[in-house]
Amino acid sequence: MFDPKMIAVESVSGEPAIHPERLNPDWIRNRFSNPPAWEPEIRIEQPVPSERNEWMPASVLIPIVNRTGGPTLLLTRRTEHLHHHAGQISFPGGRAETEDNSRVSTALRELEEEVGLQRRHVNVIGTMPDYHTATGFCITPVVSIVQPPFELKTDPFEVAEAFEVPLSFLMDGRHHQRRTADFPNGMGRRTYYSMHYEPYFIWGATAGMLRNLFLFLRA
């Protein structure tokens, strides 16, 4: 069975960590209110299947938790039986439904459904450029500041675990690894980012969107 974390590290991006003052929720909120000129590193994962002529709209929430010891990022580990991205580390999120009136609405609905985090704790501060996955999704990353205390109630069908990772770890280019592998099921040869924090192996689209957030905050 293909295991992305068993692929050797090809290179490490290596940029210095973002200065702690830029990881302050107020600074991040202001950055989204007054964005600089910048370019995301990844917009479309390669290779794209040749038959792909339309993308399934989806949204994820990037929940930055305002902890007193420093901001963290809330992530989930998907259950093993899901059809898409089973067992992977991901942001709360999913495909758009007809009742959603915006990409932000999709992200907030999925947040409540997957981890039970109530919207009153969530302050949406902006969105990142759409991210197109090799599996056919066009994902809008919705960035928010989450104010504790709050309680979570995960959906056991979709979410095996919800956990937090220090934002300072993820916003450090020295933890951004590149790996290249031949993917099964005709997906072809791909280079992907990964970030390994304790028992959690973050890779693929989640790592790619985190990489784009890193570049946005350091621009």
Stockholm file with secondary structure:
# STOCKHOLM 1.0

chainA/1-219         MFDPKMIAVESVSGEPAIHPERLNPDWIRNRFSNPPAWEPEIRIEQPVPSERNEWMPASVLIPIVNRTGGPTLLLTRRTEHLHHHAGQISFPGGRAETEDNSRVSTALRELEEEVGLQRRHVNVIGTMPDYHTATGFCITPVVSIVQPPFELKTDPFEVAEAFEVPLSFLMDGRHHQRRTADFPNGMGRRTYYSMHYEPYFIWGATAGMLRNLFLFLRA
#=GR chainA/1-219 SS CCCGGGSCCCEECCCCCCCGGGGSHHHHHHHHHSCCSCCCSCSBCSSCCTTCCSCEEEEEEEEEECCTTSCEEEEEEECTTCSSSTTCEECSEEECCTTCSSHHHHHHHHHHHHHCCCGGGEEEEEECCCEECTTSEEEEEEEEEECSSCCCCCCTTTEEEEEEEEHHHHTCGGGCEEEEEEETTTTEEEEEEEEEETTEEEEHHHHHHHHHHHHHHHC
#=GC SS_cons         CCCGGGSCCCEECCCCCCCGGGGSHHHHHHHHHSCCSCCCSCSBCSSCCTTCCSCEEEEEEEEEECCTTSCEEEEEEECTTCSSSTTCEECSEEECCTTCSSHHHHHHHHHHHHHCCCGGGEEEEEECCCEECTTSEEEEEEEEEECSSCCCCCCTTTEEEEEEEEHHHHTCGGGCEEEEEEETTTTEEEEEEEEEETTEEEEHHHHHHHHHHHHHHHC
//
